[in-house]
Amino acid sequence: MISLLLMALLLGAGLAWTPDLDRATLEARYAGPPSRFVSAAGLRLHVRDTGPRDAPAVLLLHGFGASLHTWDDWAAALEVDYRVIRFDLPAAGLTGPDASGDYSDARSVEVIAALMDTLSVSRAHLVGHSMGGRLAWRFAAEQPARVDKLVLVAPDGFASPGFEYGQAPAVPLAVRLMPWALPRPVLRMGLAPAWADPAALSDATVDRYHDLMRAPGVRRALIERMEQIVLQEPGPWLRRIQAPVLLLWGEKDPMIPLSNAADYRRELPRSQLVALPGVGHLPQEEAPEASVKAVRSFLRE
């Protein structure tokens, strides 16, 4: 989720030693109830599973550099009527590094399926934001029988400057220094453009992102995930999707602009598009009420 270009501000801002935080401290702070840790696909996944167990399941996938906490407001609104499952993807948050070292999309699809199996969820509505959106549509294309409806929140996946099909991106030196230096002010500068109104980015939100990126091994794992991003032309995958699709975008998203929705609409002509005025790249955090209202309406249809 955090732009590589913006993370390059590390060089200009001056490097400052930023050690990892103790896992026990982080778990006490960010893994209280209803969090639990679930073994699946050889991983210890940080999971929150709330709402009625006999209700339709909604599985939420966060973006790069984020965590399951990005969905806090949506989960509170959805768990009244749905079983809401969210987890820290491998390399992120309190799940942390994957010992296999594999952060490919294929491995992510395997992890999602394994978690669903472990939780005895045969089918779910699948929601993904940014990188999580790409993983969501990949999963829906590969395992259509397991996806009821698909919600893509500013998804990535199409080629863009620095991300060409079939090529791993170049990871700037400044980003490679992240395991040693991640000053909080620099992280705030990296996060702020994701909000249409940067003043709405609270200190508590910055603290959460900063703390969880300092979980043991996470920063190195995030770099490994960056190095393994090899985009494939999405058309053949998207055309395999059978589930109804909602595209949800902030009109002021500078990271994955609303104009990118045209690429998805071309390949998913029956999809619905909802654009949120005055909202940036993180509708679930910046405008939770308006964005989840659109999702609830789509799921009820």
C-alpha positions as CSV (number, residue, x, y, z in Angstrom):
1,M,0.0,0.0,0.0
2,I,2.8,2.4,0.8
3,S,4.3,3.8,-2.4
4,L,7.8,2.9,-3.2
5,L,8.4,6.4,-4.4
6,L,7.2,7.9,-1.2
7,M,9.2,5.5,0.9
8,A,12.3,6.8,-0.9
9,L,11.8,9.9,1.3
10,L,13.9,8.0,3.8
11,L,17.0,9.3,2.1
12,G,15.9,12.9,2.2
13,A,14.5,12.8,5.7
14,G,17.7,11.6,7.3
15,L,18.2,8.0,8.5
16,A,17.4,7.1,12.1
17,W,18.0,3.7,13.6
18,T,14.6,2.1,14.1
19,P,14.8,-1.4,15.8
20,D,12.1,-4.0,15.8
21,L,9.6,-4.0,18.7
22,D,9.2,-6.9,21.1
23,R,6.5,-9.4,19.8
24,A,5.0,-9.9,23.2
25,T,4.5,-6.1,23.5
26,L,2.9,-5.9,20.1
27,E,0.6,-8.8,20.7
28,A,-0.6,-7.3,24.0
29,R,-1.3,-4.0,22.1
30,Y,-2.8,-5.3,18.9
31,A,-3.9,-8.9,19.3
32,G,-6.3,-8.6,22.2
33,P,-9.8,-10.2,21.8
34,P,-11.2,-11.1,19.4
35,S,-7.8,-11.8,17.8
36,R,-6.5,-15.4,17.8
37,F,-3.6,-17.2,16.0
38,V,-4.6,-19.9,13.5
39,S,-2.2,-22.5,12.0
40,A,-2.8,-22.8,8.2
41,A,-0.4,-23.5,5.3
42,G,2.5,-23.8,7.7
43,L,1.9,-20.3,9.1
44,R,0.8,-18.8,12.3
45,L,-1.8,-16.4,11.1
46,H,-3.2,-13.5,13.1
47,V,-6.9,-13.7,12.6
48,R,-10.1,-12.1,13.7
49,D,-13.3,-14.1,13.1
50,T,-16.5,-12.3,14.3
51,G,-20.2,-12.3,13.8
52,P,-22.7,-15.2,13.6
53,R,-21.0,-18.5,12.7
54,D,-24.1,-19.6,10.7
55,A,-24.2,-16.3,8.7
56,P,-22.7,-15.9,5.2
57,A,-18.9,-15.3,5.5
58,V,-17.1,-12.2,4.4
59,L,-13.3,-12.5,4.0
60,L,-11.3,-9.2,4.0
61,L,-7.8,-8.9,2.5
62,H,-5.7,-5.8,3.3
63,G,-3.2,-4.0,1.2
64,F,0.6,-3.8,1.2
65,G,2.0,-2.5,4.5
66,A,-1.3,-2.7,6.3
67,S,-2.9,-5.2,8.7
68,L,-6.3,-6.6,9.6
69,H,-6.9,-3.4,11.7
70,T,-7.5,-1.4,8.5
71,W,-11.0,-3.1,8.5
72,D,-12.0,-2.3,12.1
73,D,-14.9,0.0,11.1
74,W,-16.1,-2.2,8.3
75,A,-16.0,-5.3,10.5
76,A,-18.1,-3.6,13.2
77,A,-20.7,-2.7,10.6
78,L,-20.7,-6.1,8.8
79,E,-20.5,-8.5,11.7
80,V,-24.2,-7.8,12.6
81,D,-25.3,-9.8,9.6
82,Y,-22.2,-11.7,8.4
83,R,-19.4,-13.8,9.7
84,V,-16.4,-11.5,9.2
85,I,-13.0,-13.0,8.8
86,R,-9.8,-10.9,8.4
87,F,-6.2,-11.7,8.9
88,D,-2.7,-10.3,8.5
89,L,-1.3,-11.5,5.2
90,P,2.1,-13.2,5.3
91,A,4.9,-10.6,5.6
92,A,2.5,-8.2,7.4
93,G,1.4,-7.4,10.9
94,L,1.5,-10.1,13.6
95,T,1.5,-12.9,11.0
96,G,4.9,-11.7,10.0
97,P,7.4,-13.5,7.7
98,D,6.6,-16.7,5.8
99,A,9.4,-19.2,6.5
100,S,9.0,-20.5,3.0
101,G,10.2,-17.1,1.7
102,D,7.5,-17.4,-1.0
103,Y,5.3,-14.2,-1.3
104,S,4.0,-14.9,-4.8
105,D,0.4,-14.5,-5.7
106,A,0.1,-18.3,-6.1
107,R,1.3,-18.8,-2.5
108,S,-1.2,-16.1,-1.3
109,V,-4.0,-18.0,-3.0
110,E,-2.8,-21.2,-1.3
111,V,-2.8,-19.4,2.1
112,I,-6.3,-18.0,1.7
113,A,-7.7,-21.4,0.7
114,A,-5.9,-23.0,3.7
115,L,-7.3,-20.5,6.1
116,M,-10.8,-21.1,4.8
117,D,-10.4,-24.8,5.1
118,T,-9.1,-24.5,8.7
119,L,-12.1,-22.3,9.6
120,S,-14.5,-24.7,7.8
121,V,-15.6,-21.9,5.4
122,S,-16.5,-23.5,2.1
123,R,-17.6,-20.2,0.4
124,A,-17.3,-16.5,1.2
125,H,-17.9,-13.0,-0.1
126,L,-14.3,-11.9,-0.9
127,V,-13.2,-8.3,-0.3
128,G,-9.7,-7.0,-1.2
129,H,-8.0,-3.6,-1.0
130,S,-5.1,-2.6,-3.3
131,M,-2.7,-5.5,-3.3
132,G,-5.4,-7.5,-1.4
133,G,-7.7,-6.7,-4.3
134,R,-5.3,-8.3,-6.8
135,L,-5.1,-11.4,-4.5
136,A,-8.9,-11.4,-4.3
137,W,-9.5,-11.4,-8.0
138,R,-6.7,-14.0,-8.5
139,F,-8.4,-16.3,-5.9
140,A,-11.9,-15.7,-7.5
141,A,-10.5,-16.7,-10.9
142,E,-8.7,-19.8,-9.7
143,Q,-11.4,-21.0,-7.2
144,P,-14.7,-19.7,-8.5
145,A,-16.7,-22.2,-6.5
146,R,-15.5,-20.7,-3.2
147,V,-16.5,-17.0,-4.0
148,D,-20.0,-15.7,-3.8
149,K,-19.5,-12.0,-4.5
150,L,-16.3,-10.1,-5.0
151,V,-15.5,-6.5,-3.8
152,L,-12.4,-4.9,-5.2
153,V,-11.4,-1.7,-3.4
154,A,-8.9,0.3,-5.6
155,P,-7.3,-3.0,-6.7
156,D,-3.9,-3.1,-8.3
157,G,-2.8,-5.6,-11.0
158,F,-2.5,-3.7,-14.3
159,A,0.9,-2.5,-15.4
160,S,1.9,1.0,-14.3
161,P,5.2,2.9,-14.1
162,G,7.7,0.7,-12.4
163,F,5.4,-2.3,-12.6
164,E,5.7,-4.1,-15.9
165,Y,4.2,-7.4,-16.9
166,G,6.6,-10.3,-16.3
167,Q,9.2,-8.3,-14.5
168,A,10.0,-7.9,-10.9
169,P,10.2,-4.2,-9.9
170,A,13.4,-2.5,-8.9
171,V,13.4,-1.9,-5.2
172,P,15.1,1.4,-4.4
173,L,18.0,1.5,-2.1
174,A,16.1,3.7,0.3
175,V,13.5,1.0,0.7
176,R,16.2,-1.6,1.2
177,L,17.3,0.4,4.2
178,M,13.9,0.2,5.8
179,P,14.8,-2.7,8.1
180,W,17.3,-0.5,9.9
181,A,15.7,3.0,9.5
182,L,12.0,3.8,9.5
183,P,11.5,7.1,11.3
184,R,7.9,7.8,12.3
185,P,7.8,11.2,10.5
186,V,8.9,9.6,7.3
187,L,6.3,6.9,7.6
188,R,3.7,9.6,8.1
189,M,4.8,11.3,4.9
190,G,4.5,8.0,3.1
191,L,1.0,7.4,4.5
192,A,-0.5,10.9,4.2
193,P,-1.1,10.8,0.4
194,A,-3.4,7.8,0.8
195,W,-5.8,10.2,2.5
196,A,-7.7,12.8,0.4
197,D,-7.5,15.0,3.5
198,P,-4.1,14.3,5.1
199,A,-5.2,16.2,8.2
200,A,-7.6,13.3,8.8
201,L,-4.7,10.9,9.3
202,S,-4.6,10.5,13.1
203,D,-1.6,10.0,15.3
204,A,-3.1,6.8,16.5
205,T,-3.3,5.5,12.9
206,V,0.3,6.4,12.2
207,D,1.4,4.7,15.5
208,R,-0.4,1.5,14.5
209,Y,1.2,1.3,11.1
210,H,4.6,2.2,12.5
211,D,4.4,-0.3,15.4
212,L,3.2,-3.2,13.2
213,M,5.8,-2.5,10.5
214,R,8.4,-2.9,13.4
215,A,7.1,-6.4,14.3
216,P,10.1,-8.8,14.2
217,G,11.1,-9.6,10.6
218,V,8.2,-7.7,9.0
219,R,10.2,-5.0,7.2
220,R,12.6,-7.5,5.6
221,A,9.6,-9.7,4.6
222,L,7.8,-6.7,3.0
223,I,10.9,-6.1,0.9
224,E,10.9,-9.7,-0.1
225,R,7.3,-9.4,-1.1
226,M,8.1,-6.3,-3.2
227,E,10.9,-8.2,-4.9
228,Q,8.5,-11.0,-5.9
229,I,5.7,-8.9,-7.4
230,V,5.6,-10.1,-11.0
231,L,2.4,-8.9,-12.6
232,Q,0.7,-11.0,-15.3
233,E,-1.7,-9.4,-17.8
234,P,-5.0,-9.5,-15.8
235,G,-7.4,-10.0,-18.6
236,P,-7.3,-13.8,-18.9
237,W,-7.7,-14.1,-15.1
238,L,-10.5,-11.5,-14.8
239,R,-12.5,-13.1,-17.6
240,R,-12.6,-16.3,-15.7
241,I,-14.4,-14.7,-12.7
242,Q,-18.0,-15.9,-12.3
243,A,-18.9,-13.9,-9.1
244,P,-20.7,-10.6,-9.3
245,V,-18.1,-7.8,-8.8
246,L,-18.3,-4.4,-7.1
247,L,-15.5,-2.0,-7.8
248,L,-15.1,0.6,-5.0
249,W,-12.8,3.6,-5.5
250,G,-12.0,6.9,-3.9
251,E,-12.3,9.7,-6.4
252,K,-9.2,11.3,-5.1
253,D,-7.0,8.2,-4.9
254,P,-3.5,9.3,-6.1
255,M,-2.0,5.8,-5.7
256,I,-4.2,3.8,-7.9
257,P,-6.3,6.4,-9.6
258,L,-10.0,6.1,-10.3
259,S,-9.1,6.1,-14.0
260,N,-7.7,2.6,-13.5
261,A,-11.3,1.4,-13.0
262,A,-11.7,1.5,-16.8
263,D,-9.3,-1.3,-17.2
264,Y,-11.4,-3.5,-14.8
265,R,-14.6,-2.4,-16.4
266,R,-13.3,-3.5,-19.8
267,E,-12.6,-7.0,-18.6
268,L,-15.5,-7.2,-16.2
269,P,-18.3,-5.5,-18.2
270,R,-21.0,-6.6,-15.7
271,S,-19.3,-5.2,-12.7
272,Q,-20.6,-2.3,-10.7
273,L,-18.5,0.8,-10.0
274,V,-19.0,3.0,-7.0
275,A,-16.8,6.1,-6.8
276,L,-16.7,7.9,-3.4
277,P,-16.3,11.7,-3.7
278,G,-13.6,13.4,-1.6
279,V,-12.0,10.0,-0.6
280,G,-8.5,8.8,-1.2
281,H,-6.8,5.3,-1.4
282,L,-8.2,4.0,1.9
283,P,-12.0,4.3,1.9
284,Q,-12.3,1.8,4.7
285,E,-10.3,4.1,7.0
286,E,-11.0,7.5,5.6
287,A,-14.7,7.2,4.9
288,P,-15.8,3.9,6.6
289,E,-19.5,4.7,6.8
290,A,-20.0,5.7,3.2
291,S,-17.8,2.9,1.9
292,V,-19.3,0.1,3.9
293,K,-22.8,1.3,3.1
294,A,-22.0,0.6,-0.6
295,V,-20.6,-2.8,0.3
296,R,-23.6,-3.8,2.4
297,S,-26.0,-2.7,-0.4
298,F,-24.0,-4.8,-2.9
299,L,-24.0,-7.9,-0.7
300,R,-27.7,-7.7,0.0
301,E,-28.6,-7.6,-3.7
